[in-house]
Amino acid sequence: MSRVVDDLGIMDPMEKKIRSEITELGLEPYAEELDERGLTVIPPEIACPEGLSDRLLDACLQIAENRNGFRPDLDKAVEHAPKNSDRYKGVLGSEEGDSPIGDLMQSILLEDETFEEALLNPVLLAIATYLCGYSSVLYSMGCFVKGPNLTELPLHADADGPSPLPLHATVVNLTYALTEFNRENGATAFVPGSHRWCRSPLGAETKVIDNPEVVSVECEAGSLVCWHGNTWHGAFNRLAGGLRVSIPLVIARPHVRTQENLINRVPGEVLARNSARFSILTQQGLYKGWANQEEAISGGERATRCQAAYAKELGVNPARHVGSLYA
C-alpha cells in the first residue's frame, strides 16, 4: 500500500485512519493485491462471518420469489427466466433469446435488514474507504441470478467518463459471491493490471474469450470479490447447470452520479436503527439535485445534520480534509 505524505513528511490523517483499519482487520495483503492487480478476493471466513453469506443468499432467493412468483432452484439445470428477463436478451452482443447476465434484481437494500448488514460489513467498508474515501456513497446494490447461457458479458470498466480516467478510483465494485465462482459456473473475468490503463476497453478488446490476458475469478461461496472501478472485467458464460447468485454492491465517491437515488427515500426507522455512516452511505449527506429553492434549503439542512453526526461518530471530519483521496 503506497503512502501519501506532504512536503514535511506528515501522513494525511484520513489515510492514516484507513490504514489502521486495514491493519486491524488483517486486510493488508488484499489491499496490496488490489493495488497491484486491480482485483482481490477476500475469503468467506473474513468477508462473511456468522453466516452472513447464507442469510444473504436466502434473502435474495426470497426477493426473487416475491418479484417473479417462484423461488429459483439453485441446482436445476434449466434456464432461469424471471418476469423481466426479456429486457436482457439480445443485448451486449448476445444472440436473440440469450442473456449475458441472466436476471438482475435492482435496488434491494431496503427489502431485507440483512442487506443493511451487508452494506455495513466492516471488511467491505474498509476496502470501499481505501479506494473511495470515508465520504463515499452507495452507487447501486442489486442481485444477479444467472443460469446456463451462451453469451459472455463483454469486458468493460465500471468507472464512467472519457479517457483518460483518473488513476484513483471513482467507484469500487464489491461483489458478494453467494455461490461458487469458477469458469464453468460463469464467473467474473478480469484483466490484471488494467486499472492502471485509465481507459475503457474498445472494439475487440471487449471480447472475453479472445483476450489472452483475461483471468477467471475462482472463489468459494461467501467470498467478497473487490475491484477498482477502472479494472476491465466481464463474465464467462455459464456452462454448468444450476444458478450463479451474486450481489454487486458498488460504492462511489460523492461527486459521482449514482444509479440509485436514495436521498429522502430511506425510511426514518431504517436510518434510526443504523449508524451515522449508514446515512452517509445512503446519500443523506448529499444535497445537490434539488428541484426548487425550498428543496435546496431543506436538503442543505439535512445534509449538514447528517455530516455533523458522521464526523462525531468517526472522530474526524472528512469535510476538513477535502484534498485527501481518503476523505
C-alpha positions in Angstrom: 0.0 0.0 0.0 1.7 3.2 -1.2 1.7 6.1 1.2 1.0 9.8 0.6 2.8 12.4 2.7 3.1 16.1 2.5 6.3 18.1 2.0 7.0 17.8 5.7 6.7 14.0 5.6 3.4 14.0 7.5 0.8 11.4 6.5 -2.7 12.5 5.6 -4.8 11.8 8.8 -7.6 10.3 6.7 -5.1 7.9 5.1 -3.6 7.1 8.5 -7.1 6.2 9.8 -8.0 3.8 7.0 -4.6 2.2 7.0 -5.1 1.5 10.7 -8.5 -0.1 10.0 -7.0 -2.2 7.2 -4.3 -3.5 9.5 -6.7 -4.2 12.4 -8.9 -6.2 10.1 -6.0 -8.2 8.6 -6.7 -6.8 5.1 -3.2 -5.6 4.2 -2.4 -8.4 1.7 -5.8 -7.9 0.0 -5.2 -4.1 -0.3 -1.8 -4.7 -1.7 -3.2 -7.2 -4.3 -5.9 -4.6 -5.2 -3.2 -2.0 -5.8 -1.2 -4.4 -7.9 -3.8 -6.4 -9.9 -6.9 -4.2 -9.7 -8.9 -7.0 -8.1 -8.7 -9.1 -5.0 -10.8 -11.9 -3.4 -11.4 -11.9 0.4 -12.3 -15.4 1.6 -15.6 -16.2 3.4 -14.1 -16.6 6.9 -13.0 -12.9 6.7 -15.7 -11.5 4.4 -18.8 -13.2 5.7 -18.6 -14.2 9.4 -21.5 -15.5 11.4 -23.4 -17.0 8.4 -23.8 -13.7 6.6 -23.4 -15.3 3.1 -26.2 -17.9 3.8 -28.5 -15.2 5.1 -27.8 -13.0 2.0 -28.5 -15.9 -0.3 -31.8 -16.7 1.4 -32.8 -13.0 1.2 -32.0 -12.9 -2.5 -34.0 -16.0 -3.2 -36.9 -14.6 -1.3 -36.8 -11.4 -3.3 -36.7 -13.4 -6.5 -39.8 -15.3 -5.3 -41.6 -12.0 -4.3 -40.8 -10.3 -7.6 -41.2 -13.2 -10.0 -43.7 -15.5 -8.4 -41.4 -18.5 -8.0 -38.3 -19.3 -5.9 -35.2 -20.1 -8.1 -33.9 -23.6 -7.8 -30.1 -23.3 -7.4 -29.4 -26.8 -8.7 -31.9 -27.2 -11.5 -30.1 -27.4 -14.9 -32.6 -25.2 -16.8 -32.6 -21.6 -17.9 -33.7 -19.1 -15.2 -36.5 -17.0 -16.8 -38.0 -14.4 -14.4 -40.7 -11.9 -15.5 -38.2 -9.2 -16.6 -35.6 -11.4 -18.2 -36.6 -10.5 -21.7 -35.1 -7.0 -21.4 -31.7 -8.5 -21.1 -32.0 -10.9 -24.1 -30.2 -9.9 -27.3 -28.2 -7.1 -25.6 -24.5 -6.6 -25.0 -23.6 -8.8 -28.0 -25.8 -11.7 -27.1 -27.8 -13.7 -29.6 -31.5 -13.1 -29.7 -33.1 -15.1 -26.9 -30.0 -15.4 -24.8 -28.9 -13.1 -21.9 -25.3 -12.4 -20.9 -26.3 -11.7 -17.3 -29.4 -13.7 -16.5 -31.7 -11.8 -14.1 -30.7 -8.5 -12.4 -32.9 -7.6 -9.4 -32.1 -4.0 -8.7 -32.5 -1.8 -5.6 -32.6 -4.5 -3.0 -31.1 -2.6 0.0 -34.5 -1.8 1.7 -36.1 -5.2 1.1 -34.4 -7.0 4.0 -32.3 -6.0 7.0 -29.6 -8.5 6.0 -28.7 -6.1 3.1 -28.2 -3.3 5.6 -25.8 -5.6 7.5 -24.0 -6.4 4.2 -23.6 -2.7 3.4 -22.1 -2.0 6.9 -19.8 -5.0 6.9 -16.6 -3.6 8.3 -14.5 -5.6 5.8 -16.4 -4.3 2.9 -16.4 -0.7 4.2 -12.6 -0.8 4.8 -12.0 -1.7 1.2 -14.6 0.8 0.0 -12.9 3.5 2.0 -9.4 2.5 0.9 -10.4 3.1 -2.7 -13.1 5.8 -2.5 -12.8 7.5 0.9 -14.9 8.0 4.1 -17.5 10.1 2.3 -18.3 7.5 -0.3 -21.9 6.6 -1.0 -23.9 3.7 -2.4 -24.0 3.7 -6.2 -26.1 0.6 -6.6 -26.9 -2.7 -4.9 -28.6 -5.5 -6.8 -28.6 -9.2 -7.3 -27.5 -11.3 -10.3 -29.1 -14.7 -10.8 -27.6 -16.4 -13.8 -28.3 -19.8 -15.2 -26.8 -21.7 -18.2 -26.3 -19.3 -21.1 -24.3 -18.9 -24.3 -23.1 -15.3 -24.2 -20.2 -13.8 -22.2 -20.6 -10.4 -20.6 -18.2 -8.1 -22.5 -15.2 -6.6 -20.8 -15.8 -3.1 -19.5 -14.9 -0.7 -16.7 -17.4 0.4 -14.1 -15.9 3.9 -14.0 -17.8 6.4 -16.2 -16.2 9.2 -18.2 -13.9 9.9 -21.1 -10.4 8.7 -21.4 -8.1 9.1 -19.6 -10.0 8.0 -16.5 -8.5 9.2 -13.1 -5.8 6.9 -11.8 -7.5 6.9 -8.4 -10.8 5.0 -8.1 -14.1 6.9 -8.5 -16.1 3.7 -7.9 -15.3 0.3 -6.4 -17.2 -2.9 -7.0 -17.7 -5.2 -4.0 -19.4 -8.3 -5.1 -20.7 -10.9 -2.6 -20.2 -14.3 -4.4 -23.1 -16.2 -2.9 -22.4 -19.4 -4.9 -19.1 -20.8 -6.0 -17.3 -18.8 -8.8 -15.3 -20.6 -11.4 -15.1 -20.8 -15.2 -17.7 -23.5 -15.6 -20.1 -21.5 -13.4 -19.9 -18.3 -15.4 -17.5 -16.5 -13.1 -16.4 -12.9 -13.3 -13.5 -12.4 -15.8 -10.9 -9.6 -15.5 -7.6 -8.3 -16.9 -5.0 -8.0 -14.1 -3.4 -4.6 -14.0 -5.9 -3.0 -16.4 -6.9 -0.4 -13.7 -3.7 1.4 -14.4 -4.5 1.9 -18.1 -7.2 4.5 -17.2 -9.5 3.8 -20.1 -12.3 1.5 -21.1 -11.7 -1.4 -23.5 -12.7 -0.8 -27.1 -13.7 -3.0 -30.0 -12.0 -6.4 -30.0 -10.6 -5.7 -26.5 -14.0 -6.2 -25.0 -14.2 -9.9 -26.1 -13.6 -12.1 -23.0 -12.8 -15.3 -24.8 -10.4 -13.7 -27.3 -8.4 -11.7 -24.8 -5.3 -13.7 -23.8 -4.8 -11.6 -20.6 -8.2 -12.5 -19.2 -8.3 -14.4 -15.9 -11.3 -16.2 -14.3 -12.2 -15.3 -10.7 -12.1 -18.6 -8.8 -13.5 -18.4 -5.2 -15.7 -20.2 -2.7 -19.3 -19.2 -1.9 -19.3 -16.4 0.7 -16.2 -14.7 -0.8 -16.1 -10.9 -1.4 -14.7 -10.0 -4.8 -13.4 -6.4 -4.9 -12.2 -4.4 -7.8 -11.1 -0.9 -8.8 -13.6 0.9 -10.9 -11.1 1.2 -13.8 -10.5 -2.6 -13.9 -11.5 -4.3 -17.1 -14.0 -7.1 -16.2 -16.9 -9.0 -17.6 -18.1 -12.6 -17.2 -17.8 -16.0 -18.8 -20.9 -17.7 -20.0 -22.2 -20.4 -17.6 -21.6 -23.9 -18.8 -22.7 -25.8 -15.7 -26.3 -26.4 -14.7 -27.9 -24.6 -11.8 -27.6 -20.9 -10.9 -24.9 -18.4 -10.0 -26.0 -15.8 -7.5 -24.2 -12.7 -6.5 -24.7 -9.2 -5.0 -22.8 -6.5 -6.8 -22.5 -3.7 -4.3 -21.0 -0.6 -5.9 -19.7 2.3 -3.9 -18.8 5.7 -5.4 -17.2 9.0 -4.5 -19.8 11.5 -3.5 -19.4 13.6 -6.7 -20.3 10.7 -8.9 -23.9 10.5 -10.2 -25.3 7.3 -8.7 -27.6 4.7 -10.4 -29.8 4.6 -7.3 -31.3 7.8 -5.9 -31.8 7.2 -2.1 -31.9 10.9 -1.0 -35.0 11.3 1.2 -36.1 7.8 0.3 -34.8 5.8 3.2 -37.5 5.3 6.0 -36.7 7.1 9.2 -36.8 3.9 11.2 -34.1 2.4 9.0 -31.9 5.3 9.5 -32.6 5.3 13.2 -31.5 1.7 13.7 -28.2 2.2 11.9 -25.1 4.2 12.3 -24.4 7.7 11.1 -22.2 6.2 8.4 -25.3 4.3 7.0 -26.9 7.7 6.5 -23.9 8.9 4.6 -23.7 5.7 2.5 -27.4 6.1 1.6 -26.8 9.6 0.3 -28.5 11.6 3.1 -25.4 13.7 3.4 -25.7 14.9 -0.2 -27.8 18.0 -1.1 -27.3 18.6 -4.8 -30.2 17.6 -7.2 -32.9 19.9 -5.8 -35.9 20.9 -7.9 -36.6 24.2 -6.3 -35.3 26.6 -3.7 -37.3 25.0 -0.8 -35.6 21.7 -1.6 -32.3 23.3 -1.8 -32.6 24.8 1.7 -34.1 21.7 3.3 -31.6 19.5 1.6 -28.7 21.6 2.8 -30.0 21.4 6.3 -30.5 17.6 6.1 -27.0 17.1 4.7 -25.4 19.4 7.3 -27.1 17.4 10.2 -26.0 14.1 8.6 -22.4 15.1 8.1 -22.1 16.5 11.6 -23.4 13.3 13.1 -21.0 11.3 11.0 -18.0 13.5 11.9 -18.8 13.0 15.6 -19.1 9.2 15.1 -15.9 9.0 13.1 -13.9 11.2 15.4 -12.7 13.3 12.4 -14.5 15.5 9.9 -13.8 14.4 6.3 -15.0 17.8 5.1 -11.9 19.4 6.6 -9.7 17.2 4.5 -11.2 17.6 1.1 -7.8 17.3 -0.6 -7.4 13.8 0.6 -8.2 10.8 -1.5 -9.4 9.1 1.7 -11.8 11.8 2.9 
